[in-house]
């Protein structure tokens, strides 16, 4: 049995039938990490001894017919954005100490651990998760699983690579302006940014009320499984909505027949979408119509929110740089320092005006989603480009936000949004379709993504 071809749902079925054990799987995954990760650089922490100890405990529970929870025995990874009790916590930055260990698990980590997941290690990210590409001063270049000369996307960089290469089965990421969806798109895997605070978070980090925690996986079913665990309540997140404890796999196969689906190729204001991406996303929208959805090409009528979003973004970055202190600034990514400089001059009045723009955007999207069940857009406007660059060389772009205009509006509004693999460029690089739902309609976004996956199965790299 080739464990590398399986997904988490299949592992659980094999555990239940006593045809496979968590120890076998964990050993096989570490063998795969040893063979593939040196060329891709997706991990910054590995914990094989702890993982194998957890796998043996899981194997014993399965032998008794008493698994601990929904993901007992499933190998998982954690983005270094989040603390794992007793593990180092560098966040992609040389300004942090290798001796710093986290005193507690973040909420999503705690829920995965309680439900029996086997934590393999921590995945790479750009410094403090600030950008959409896969390099950091601390860990260097994380490389795309389809073409190692290309970026894997960020900031959940290593998580996207691990999902594509099956170095583990459940991969936790975070998304403040596209950081789950960008690596999902460039790596050709499924990534979900749930409704804001649907997955409790603590500590909030640099982007309170904008950063979301979500899964990156090879299949929609695995993402639904992972969300079912991570979305369970945690009192440390006082912004979280009332608990909605459910199994998001229930109803996953209900399809999209009769749903009102808006398709917007540009959101009404995005320019210069790569033609191959535009064509693939248009074809994906037609597939929704073939599946019985009522598809209408229409823009949501919202304003471009980049300027107010950036005010929040750079102001929070300025706080991080201030906390780091001037003596360590030379250790930081120059791009981070450049971005944060804008935030040091932001006034309270400017932030309040930006909040007003955010308020208008959120109300506008809520009104639009009363008339439509789903919104389809391209996920990114460009395919993966050369690793180590913030923008495609020779493109004339200046910053990573130039090529990710479809993502950050939905961090600002808090709506759930997923990146769904929908084909490849002529150079063999993945293309992503973004599926957006109404706030708290996470189950519907998953259901729509699964409907598309059922007729257009996601291809994965061989590794």
C-alpha positions in Angstrom: 0.0 0.0 0.0 1.4 3.4 -1.0 0.7 5.6 2.0 1.7 8.7 0.0 -1.3 8.3 -2.3 -3.8 8.3 0.6 -5.7 11.2 2.3 -6.8 11.6 5.9 -10.3 10.2 5.3 -8.9 7.1 3.8 -6.5 6.7 6.7 -9.3 6.8 9.2 -11.2 4.1 7.3 -8.1 1.9 7.1 -7.5 2.4 10.9 -11.0 1.4 11.6 -10.7 -1.7 9.5 -7.4 -2.6 11.2 -5.6 -2.6 7.8 -3.1 0.2 8.7 -1.7 1.6 11.9 -0.7 5.2 12.9 2.8 4.0 13.6 3.2 2.7 10.1 1.9 5.9 8.7 4.0 8.1 10.8 7.2 6.3 9.9 6.3 6.4 6.2 5.6 10.1 6.4 9.0 10.8 8.0 10.6 8.7 5.4 8.9 10.9 2.8 10.0 14.1 4.6 13.5 12.8 4.6 13.5 12.1 0.9 11.6 15.3 -0.3 12.1 18.1 2.2 15.8 18.8 1.6 14.9 20.0 -1.9 11.8 22.0 -0.9 12.5 23.3 2.6 9.0 23.1 4.0 9.8 22.4 7.6 11.6 24.5 10.3 10.9 22.1 13.2 10.6 18.3 13.2 9.7 16.2 16.2 10.0 12.6 15.2 10.4 11.2 18.7 7.3 13.0 20.0 5.3 12.1 16.9 6.2 8.4 17.1 5.3 8.3 20.8 1.9 9.9 19.9 1.5 7.4 17.1 2.0 4.4 19.4 -0.6 5.8 21.8 -3.0 6.3 18.9 -2.3 2.7 17.7 -3.2 1.4 21.2 -6.5 3.4 21.2 -7.5 2.1 17.8 -6.7 -1.4 18.9 -9.2 -0.9 21.8 -11.7 0.6 19.4 -11.6 3.8 21.3 -10.1 6.6 19.2 -9.6 9.9 21.0 -11.4 12.0 18.4 -12.1 12.8 14.7 -8.4 12.9 13.7 -6.8 10.2 15.9 -3.6 9.0 14.3 -3.6 11.5 11.4 -0.2 13.2 10.9 -0.5 17.0 10.9 1.7 20.1 10.6 1.5 23.5 12.3 2.6 26.8 10.7 5.3 28.5 12.8 3.0 31.5 13.2 1.4 29.6 16.1 2.7 28.4 19.4 3.0 24.7 20.2 3.7 24.0 23.8 7.4 23.2 24.4 8.5 23.8 20.8 10.6 26.6 19.5 8.6 29.5 18.0 10.6 31.6 15.6 7.9 32.9 13.2 10.4 33.1 10.3 12.5 35.8 12.0 16.1 36.0 13.0 15.0 38.6 15.6 13.5 35.7 17.7 15.6 33.4 19.9 16.1 29.7 19.1 15.8 29.2 22.9 12.3 30.6 23.0 9.7 27.9 23.5 6.0 28.3 23.6 4.3 28.0 27.0 1.0 26.9 25.6 -0.7 25.5 22.5 -2.6 27.9 20.2 -6.4 27.0 20.1 -6.3 25.1 16.8 -3.2 23.2 18.0 -4.9 22.3 21.2 -8.0 21.0 19.4 -5.9 18.9 17.0 -3.9 17.4 19.8 -7.0 16.7 21.9 -8.6 14.9 18.9 -5.6 12.6 18.5 -3.7 14.3 15.6 0.0 13.4 15.5 2.0 16.7 15.3 5.0 16.1 13.0 6.6 19.6 13.2 6.3 23.2 12.2 6.3 24.6 8.7 8.1 27.5 7.2 6.8 31.0 6.6 8.1 34.5 5.6 9.1 36.7 8.5 6.1 37.2 10.8 3.8 36.1 7.9 4.1 39.5 6.2 4.0 38.6 2.5 2.7 36.2 -0.2 6.0 34.6 -1.2 8.0 31.7 0.3 11.3 33.1 1.7 12.5 34.4 5.0 15.7 35.6 6.5 15.6 32.7 9.0 14.8 29.7 6.9 15.7 30.8 3.3 13.8 29.7 0.3 10.8 27.3 0.4 10.3 25.9 -3.1 7.3 25.1 -5.2 6.4 21.4 -5.4 5.6 21.7 -9.2 8.8 23.6 -10.1 11.5 24.2 -7.5 12.6 27.3 -9.3 9.3 29.0 -8.4 7.8 30.4 -5.2 5.4 28.3 -3.2 3.4 31.3 -2.1 3.0 32.6 1.5 2.7 33.1 4.1 1.6 29.5 4.9 4.5 28.5 2.6 5.6 25.2 4.1 2.0 24.1 4.7 1.2 24.4 1.0 4.2 22.4 0.0 3.6 19.7 2.6 0.0 19.3 1.4 1.0 18.9 -2.2 3.8 16.4 -1.5 1.8 14.6 1.2 4.4 15.2 3.9 1.6 14.8 6.4 -2.1 14.9 5.8 -3.6 17.9 7.7 -1.8 21.3 7.5 -2.7 24.3 9.6 -2.2 27.7 8.1 -3.3 31.3 8.7 -4.6 34.0 6.4 -4.3 37.7 7.0 -4.4 38.9 3.4 -4.4 35.6 1.5 -1.9 33.5 3.4 -3.8 30.2 3.1 -5.1 30.8 -0.4 -1.9 32.0 -2.0 0.2 28.9 -1.2 -2.9 26.7 -1.9 -3.1 28.3 -5.4 0.6 28.2 -6.2 1.0 24.6 -4.9 -2.2 23.3 -6.4 -3.9 22.2 -3.2 -7.2 23.1 -1.5 -7.1 25.9 1.1 -9.9 27.4 3.1 -10.0 30.8 4.9 -13.0 30.2 7.1 -15.3 33.0 8.3 -13.4 35.3 10.6 -13.0 33.7 14.1 -14.8 30.6 13.1 -11.5 29.0 14.2 -10.6 30.6 17.5 -7.1 32.2 17.6 -4.7 33.2 20.3 -2.4 35.1 20.5 -3.8 37.4 17.8 -0.5 38.4 16.4 0.0 41.3 14.0 -3.5 41.4 12.4 -6.3 41.3 14.9 -9.8 41.1 13.3 -8.2 40.3 9.9 -6.2 37.1 10.3 -8.0 33.7 9.9 -6.8 30.2 10.7 -7.6 27.5 8.2 -6.6 24.2 6.6 -4.5 23.3 3.6 -5.1 19.8 2.3 -5.2 17.6 -0.8 -8.9 17.0 -0.7 -12.0 19.0 0.3 -13.1 16.2 2.6 -9.8 16.5 4.6 -10.3 20.2 4.9 -13.8 19.7 6.2 -12.5 17.1 8.7 -9.8 19.5 9.9 -12.2 22.4 10.2 -14.6 20.3 12.3 -11.8 19.9 14.9 -10.1 23.4 14.7 -13.5 25.3 14.9 -14.2 24.0 18.4 -14.4 26.7 21.0 -11.6 28.2 23.1 -12.3 30.8 25.7 -9.0 32.7 25.0 -10.5 34.1 21.8 -13.0 36.7 23.0 -13.9 37.7 19.5 -15.1 34.2 18.4 -18.8 33.7 17.6 -20.9 31.4 19.6 -19.7 27.8 19.3 -21.0 25.9 16.3 -19.8 22.4 16.9 -20.5 20.4 13.8 -18.9 17.8 11.5 -18.4 19.8 8.3 -18.3 16.5 6.3 -22.0 16.1 6.8 -23.8 17.4 3.6 -20.5 17.7 1.7 -21.9 15.7 -1.2 -25.1 17.7 -1.6 -23.9 19.5 -4.8 -24.7 22.9 -6.1 -27.9 22.4 -8.1 -30.2 25.4 -7.8 -27.6 27.6 -6.0 -27.3 31.2 -7.2 -23.7 31.6 -8.2 -22.1 34.9 -9.2 -19.0 34.7 -11.4 -16.8 37.9 -11.4 -13.6 37.7 -13.5 -12.2 41.0 -12.1 -14.4 42.1 -9.1 -15.1 45.1 -11.3 -11.7 46.7 -10.9 -8.8 44.2 -11.1 -6.6 44.6 -14.2 -4.1 42.4 -15.9 -5.2 38.9 -15.0 -3.0 36.3 -16.7 -5.0 35.1 -19.8 -4.5 31.4 -19.0 -5.8 31.9 -15.5 -8.8 33.9 -16.8 -9.7 31.2 -19.2 -9.3 28.4 -16.7 -11.5 30.2 -14.1 -14.2 30.9 -16.7 -14.2 27.2 -17.7 -14.6 26.3 -14.0 -17.6 28.7 -13.7 -19.1 26.9 -16.6 -18.6 23.6 -14.8 -20.8 25.0 -12.0 -23.5 25.6 -14.5 -23.2 22.1 -15.8 -23.6 20.9 -12.2 -26.9 22.7 -12.0 -26.0 26.0 -10.4 -27.6 29.2 -11.7 -24.5 31.0 -12.8 -24.5 34.8 -13.6 -21.5 36.9 -14.6 -21.8 39.9 -12.3 -19.5 42.0 -10.2 -20.3 42.5 -6.5 -20.2 46.3 -6.8 -17.6 46.8 -4.1 -14.8 49.4 -4.1 -11.2 48.4 -4.3 -10.2 48.3 -0.6 -6.4 48.1 -1.0 -5.6 51.5 0.4 -7.6 51.2 3.7 -6.6 47.5 4.1 -2.9 48.5 3.8 -3.3 51.1 6.5 -4.3 48.4 9.0 -1.7 46.1 7.6 1.3 48.5 7.8 0.3 50.0 11.1 0.3 46.5 12.7 3.6 45.8 11.1 5.0 49.0 12.6 4.0 47.8 16.0 6.0 44.6 15.4 9.1 46.5 14.3 8.8 48.7 17.4 8.6 45.7 19.6 11.7 44.1 17.9 13.7 47.2 18.7 16.3 49.2 16.7 19.2 46.9 17.6 17.7 44.0 15.7 16.2 45.7 12.7 19.1 44.9 10.4 18.3 41.2 10.9 14.8 41.7 9.4 13.5 41.2 5.8 14.1 44.6 4.2 10.7 44.4 2.6 9.1 44.1 6.1 10.9 47.2 7.3 10.0 49.1 4.1 6.3 48.2 4.5 6.2 49.0 8.2 7.7 52.5 7.7 4.4 53.6 6.3 2.6 52.5 9.4 4.8 54.6 11.7 3.2 57.8 10.3 -0.4 56.6 10.2 -2.8 58.7 12.4 -5.8 57.6 14.4 -8.0 59.6 12.1 -6.7 57.8 9.1 -7.4 54.4 10.8 -10.9 55.5 11.6 -11.5 56.5 8.0 -10.1 53.2 6.9 -12.5 51.5 9.3 -15.4 53.4 7.6 -14.3 52.0 4.3 -14.1 48.5 5.8 -17.6 49.0 7.2 -19.0 50.0 3.8 -17.2 47.0 2.1 -18.6 44.6 4.6 -22.1 45.8 4.3 -21.9 45.8 0.5 -20.7 42.2 0.5 -23.4 41.1 2.9 -26.0 42.7 0.7 -24.5 41.1 -2.4 -24.5 37.7 -0.7 -28.2 38.0 0.1 -28.8 37.8 -3.7 -26.2 35.2 -4.4 -25.2 32.0 -2.5 -21.6 32.0 -3.8 -19.1 34.2 -5.6 -16.5 32.8 -8.0 -13.3 34.7 -8.9 -9.8 33.9 -9.9 -7.7 33.1 -6.8 -4.6 34.9 -8.0 -3.8 37.0 -11.1 -0.5 35.4 -11.9 1.0 31.9 -11.8 3.9 31.0 -9.5 7.0 33.0 -10.4 10.7 32.8 -9.5 11.4 32.0 -5.9 13.1 34.7 -3.8 11.3 37.6 -5.6 8.4 39.6 -4.2 6.8 40.1 -7.7 7.2 38.4 -11.0 10.5 39.7 -12.5 10.0 42.0 -15.4 6.2 42.4 -14.6 6.4 46.1 -13.6 4.8 45.2 -10.3 6.2 46.6 -7.1 4.7 44.7 -4.2 3.1 41.3 -3.6 -0.3 43.0 -3.1 -0.2 43.9 -6.8 -0.7 40.2 -7.8 -3.1 39.2 -5.0 -6.1 41.6 -5.4 -8.7 38.9 -5.2 -7.8 37.8 -1.7 -7.5 40.6 0.8 -11.0 42.1 0.4 -12.4 39.0 2.1 -10.0 39.3 5.0 -11.4 42.8 5.5 -15.0 41.6 5.4 -14.4 38.2 7.2 -16.3 36.2 4.5 -15.2 32.5 4.0 -13.1 32.0 0.9 -11.4 28.9 -0.5 -8.8 28.4 -3.3 -9.8 25.4 -5.4 -7.4 23.9 -8.0 -8.9 24.3 -11.4 -6.2 23.5 -13.9 -2.7 24.3 -15.1 -0.9 26.9 -17.2 0.9 25.7 -20.4 4.1 25.7 -18.2 2.5 23.2 -15.9 1.9 25.5 -13.0 -1.4 25.3 -10.9 -4.3 27.7 -11.3 -6.8 28.4 -8.5 -10.5 29.3 -8.5 -11.7 31.3 -5.5 -15.0 30.4 -4.0 -16.5 33.0 -1.6 -19.6 32.5 0.6 -21.7 34.5 2.9 -20.4 35.0 6.5 -20.8 31.7 8.4 -21.6 29.8 5.2 -18.3 27.8 5.6 -20.2 24.5 5.0 -21.6 25.8 1.7 -18.2 26.9 0.5 -16.8 23.4 1.3 -19.8 21.8 -0.4 -19.4 23.9 -3.6 -15.6 23.1 -3.7 -16.4 19.4 -3.2 -18.9 19.5 -6.1 -16.3 20.9 -8.4 -13.7 18.5 -7.1 -16.0 15.6 -7.9 -16.0 16.4 -11.6 -12.5 17.9 -11.8 -10.3 15.8 -9.4 -7.3 17.7 -8.1 -4.0 16.5 -9.6 -0.9 16.4 -7.3 2.8 16.4 -8.0 4.8 13.2 -7.9 7.4 14.6 -5.6 
